[in-house]
Amino acid sequence: MPTNQITAVTELDKSRYKTKVYAGGHFIYADEPEDLGGTDEGISPGALLLAGLGSCTAITMRMYADRKNIALDAIKIELAICKEEEMSKSTTITRKIELTGELDDAQRERLMQIADKCPIHKILSNPITILTS
């Protein structure tokens, strides 16, 4: 596989939904809550999706602020998505971004624009095709 391609491997044995996730030499667990039959020993798949968007957004904003010498001290991003049974072609993710630092209005506005430039935001904002073999 090309080195610039993002990859992940997931494995699930007979454990009740507790899934091993490997990516880039790192390891985490995904799972479902107990009320859905899981063991609640890992992050839910939906939360992993939101975490990917949130972390990518924060990293993109940090990179921009560092490159432009903007006094951005911290970024906090809260994300939410509707319940699975409410999802449709127009599913909405809400993202609340809080910026800490001595920023003027123009810097804050520009950083909020930069938030939409993160690669995961771009992926989720466009049609996605999943090829399964």
N, C-alpha and C positions, 0 to 999 in steps of 0.2 A: 504494500500500500504506500502511496505517497506520504512523505513525512509531514506535510502541511495539512493532511486530512485529519479531522477530528474523529476519533474512534472511541468506542466503549464496548465492553463485553459484560453481559449479564449472565448469571448462572442461578438456577433455581432447582433444588433437588426436591425431596419429599417434605421439606420444611413448609410450614403453613405460611406461604407468601414471602418469607424472609429471603430476599434476593441479594446475592453478592454482585457488586458493581465494580469493575476494574476499568480505569482509564488513565493513561499516561503514567503508569507506575504507581497510581494511588488506588485506594480501596475504601469503599463505604458500603453500608447496607441500605437497601430500600425495603419497605414493609408496609403492611396495612395495619390500621388500628385493630384492637381486639374485637370491637363490635362488628367488624367486617370479616372476622375470622383469622386475622393476622396475629402476630406476637407483639406488635408495636415496638420492635427493637431496631427500627430504622426509619428513615425519612420516607414519607409517602411519595409515590411517583408524581403526583400533582405538585407537591411541595418542592420536589427536585426540579421540576420544570420552572417554577417560580424562582427558585434559588439560582438557576442558571441565568435567567433574565436579570435578576437583581444584582448578582455578582458581576455579570458582564457590563451592566449599566454603570455600576460603581467604578469598575476598573477603567472603562472608557472615559468617564468623567475625570478620574484621577490622572490618567495619562495626559489629557488635554490641559488640566490645571497645572500640572508639573511643567509641561512644555511651554505654557504661556506665563509661567511664574505667577499664577493666581494664588492668593492666600487662602486656599481651601483646606481647612483643618480636618473636617470629617464629613462623611456622607452616610446617611441612614435612609434605607429604602424599604418601605412596607408594601408588600404585594398581596393580592387576593384574586382568586378566580372562583367562578360559580361552582356549585356542586355538579358532579358528573351528569346527573340526570337532567340538569338544566342546560347542558351544553348544546350548541347548535352551530350552524355555519357562521353565526355572528357572535361567538363567545367573546366576552370582554374580560380582560385582565385589568385590574386597577393597580396603579403604581403611585405611591406617595413618596416624594423625594424631599428630604430635609438636608440642607447644606449648612455647615457650621464654618465660620471663618469671617474675616473682615473682607466682605465682598460688596461691591457696589451693585446697583440694580442691573446695569448692563452685563456684568460678569455673571450674575445669577441667571439672567435671561439666556445668555449664551450657553452656560452649563446645562440648562434645561433643554436647549436645542440639541446639544451634544449627546444627551441621554438617549435620544432617538436614533443616534448613529451607531449604537453598539451592534455588533454582528448578530447577536441572538434576537434583538428587537427586529432587525431587518428580516431575519428568517421567519419569525413568528408573524410578521406583518404581511407576508406574501403567501401565495398558495404553496402548499407543501405536498410533494409526491413521496410516498413511501413505497419502495420496491422491496418485496419480500421474496426470498427464495428458500 
